[in-house]
Amino acid sequence: MLDPGETAPAFELPNQDGETVRLSDHRGERVVLYFYPRANTRGCTTEATGFRDEHAALRDLDAVVLGVSNDPTEDLRAFREEHDLPFDLLSDADGTVAERYDSYGTVELRDGTTEIAFRNTYVVGPDGEIERAYESVDPQQHPEDVLADLRSVTATGE
């Protein structure tokens, strides 16, 4: 995992509609950058809908949510539409960006191995530095935890 205080690696990736999204597009805002293994699986759906449910509160704190997986854009579009997600989902097809964020690798499955994004999250501050890093998160509780942490940061002016 990257550490708080490090500069977040720059990236540009296609979103669910094929439009390019850059981290630098959100300079001046906090970015909740969450990596997840696969769209439309149980844990990933739980996490995504949790961020959906907390989205208005996160926006009130000037935070933008971006989800990243190695799913193709078509799958991301369907996932976003099916679950009414109000934020961009980014396709990191070859895992290059997730790798730069120490959030990509090989996992063992019943029928072999596959390469996926790990369920990690970073909060990137308005200055482009990592403020928080969350490793191997619980998809059920995680969106609420991020919101609570951002409220704390905003209240204390960290």
C-alpha positions as CSV (number, residue, x, y, z in Angstrom):
1,M,0.0,0.0,0.0
2,L,1.0,3.5,-0.6
3,D,1.3,5.7,2.5
4,P,-0.4,8.9,3.5
5,G,1.7,11.8,2.5
6,E,2.8,10.3,-0.8
7,T,1.8,11.8,-4.1
8,A,-1.0,9.8,-5.7
9,P,0.1,8.3,-9.0
10,A,-1.4,10.2,-11.9
11,F,-3.6,8.2,-14.2
12,E,-6.1,8.4,-17.0
13,L,-8.6,5.7,-17.7
14,P,-11.9,5.2,-19.6
15,N,-15.1,5.4,-17.6
16,Q,-18.2,3.3,-18.2
17,D,-19.0,5.4,-21.3
18,G,-15.5,5.3,-22.8
19,E,-14.7,8.9,-21.8
20,T,-11.3,9.6,-20.4
21,V,-11.1,10.4,-16.7
22,R,-7.9,11.7,-15.2
23,L,-7.0,12.0,-11.5
24,S,-5.9,15.6,-12.3
25,D,-9.5,16.4,-13.4
26,H,-10.3,16.4,-9.7
27,R,-7.5,18.6,-8.4
28,G,-8.9,20.7,-5.6
29,E,-11.3,18.0,-4.5
30,R,-10.9,14.9,-2.4
31,V,-11.1,11.7,-4.4
32,V,-12.3,8.4,-2.9
33,L,-10.5,6.0,-5.2
34,Y,-11.7,2.5,-4.5
35,F,-10.4,-0.6,-6.2
36,Y,-12.6,-3.6,-6.5
37,P,-12.2,-7.1,-8.1
38,R,-15.2,-7.5,-10.3
39,A,-18.5,-5.8,-11.2
40,N,-21.7,-7.5,-10.4
41,T,-20.3,-9.8,-7.8
42,R,-21.7,-9.9,-4.3
43,G,-19.0,-8.0,-2.4
44,C,-18.4,-5.5,-5.2
45,T,-22.1,-4.8,-5.5
46,T,-22.3,-4.3,-1.7
47,E,-19.4,-1.9,-1.7
48,A,-20.6,0.1,-4.8
49,T,-24.2,0.5,-3.5
50,G,-22.8,1.5,-0.1
51,F,-20.9,4.3,-1.8
52,R,-24.1,5.1,-3.8
53,D,-26.0,5.4,-0.5
54,E,-23.4,7.7,1.0
55,H,-22.8,9.7,-2.2
56,A,-24.7,12.8,-1.3
57,A,-23.0,13.1,2.1
58,L,-19.6,12.5,0.4
59,R,-20.3,15.2,-2.2
60,D,-21.3,17.6,0.7
61,L,-17.7,17.1,1.9
62,D,-16.4,17.9,-1.6
63,A,-15.4,14.3,-2.2
64,V,-15.6,12.5,-5.6
65,V,-16.0,8.7,-5.7
66,L,-14.2,6.8,-8.5
67,G,-14.4,3.0,-8.7
68,V,-11.6,1.1,-10.5
69,S,-11.6,-2.5,-11.7
70,N,-10.2,-4.4,-14.7
71,D,-13.7,-5.0,-16.1
72,P,-14.4,-3.8,-19.7
73,T,-16.3,-0.5,-20.1
74,E,-19.5,-2.3,-21.3
75,D,-19.6,-4.3,-18.1
76,L,-19.1,-1.2,-16.0
77,R,-21.9,0.6,-17.9
78,A,-24.3,-2.2,-17.2
79,F,-23.2,-2.4,-13.5
80,R,-23.6,1.3,-13.1
81,E,-27.0,1.4,-14.7
82,E,-28.3,-1.7,-12.9
83,H,-27.4,-0.3,-9.5
84,D,-28.1,3.4,-10.2
85,L,-24.5,4.4,-9.3
86,P,-24.0,8.2,-9.4
87,F,-20.2,8.1,-9.9
88,D,-17.8,7.0,-12.5
89,L,-16.5,3.4,-12.8
90,L,-13.1,3.2,-14.5
91,S,-11.8,0.4,-16.6
92,D,-8.1,-0.5,-15.8
93,A,-8.1,-3.4,-18.3
94,D,-4.5,-4.4,-17.8
95,G,-4.2,-3.5,-14.1
96,T,-1.5,-0.9,-14.7
97,V,-3.1,1.8,-12.5
98,A,-4.1,-0.6,-9.8
99,E,-0.6,-1.9,-9.8
100,R,0.8,1.6,-9.3
101,Y,-1.5,1.8,-6.2
102,D,-0.3,-1.6,-4.9
103,S,-3.8,-2.9,-5.5
104,Y,-3.4,-5.6,-8.2
105,G,-2.2,-9.1,-8.4
106,T,-2.9,-12.8,-8.8
107,V,-5.4,-14.7,-6.7
108,E,-6.1,-18.4,-6.5
109,L,-9.6,-19.5,-7.5
110,R,-11.1,-23.0,-7.5
111,D,-10.5,-23.4,-11.2
112,G,-7.1,-21.7,-11.4
113,T,-5.7,-18.2,-10.9
114,T,-6.7,-14.8,-12.2
115,E,-5.4,-11.3,-11.9
116,I,-7.7,-8.7,-10.3
117,A,-7.7,-5.5,-8.4
118,F,-7.6,-5.9,-4.6
119,R,-10.3,-4.3,-2.5
120,N,-8.3,-1.3,-1.4
121,T,-9.2,2.4,-1.2
122,Y,-7.3,5.6,-1.1
123,V,-8.5,9.1,-0.2
124,V,-6.5,11.5,-2.3
125,G,-6.5,15.0,-0.9
126,P,-7.2,18.3,-2.9
127,D,-3.4,18.7,-3.2
128,G,-3.0,15.3,-4.9
129,E,-1.4,13.6,-1.8
130,I,-2.8,10.4,-0.3
131,E,-4.6,11.3,2.9
132,R,-5.9,7.8,3.9
133,A,-5.2,4.3,2.7
134,Y,-7.5,1.3,3.4
135,E,-6.3,-2.2,2.7
136,S,-8.5,-5.3,2.2
137,V,-11.7,-3.6,3.3
138,D,-15.0,-5.0,4.4
139,P,-17.3,-4.1,1.6
140,Q,-20.3,-3.9,3.9
141,Q,-18.9,-1.3,6.4
142,H,-16.3,0.4,4.3
143,P,-18.3,3.2,2.7
144,E,-19.6,4.3,6.1
145,D,-16.1,4.2,7.5
146,V,-14.7,6.4,4.7
147,L,-17.6,8.9,5.2
148,A,-16.9,9.0,9.0
149,D,-13.1,9.6,8.4
150,L,-13.8,12.4,5.9
151,R,-16.2,14.0,8.3
152,S,-13.4,13.9,10.9
153,V,-10.8,15.3,8.6
154,T,-13.2,18.1,7.5
155,A,-14.1,18.9,11.1
156,T,-10.5,19.0,12.3
157,G,-9.1,20.7,9.2
158,E,-6.4,18.1,8.7
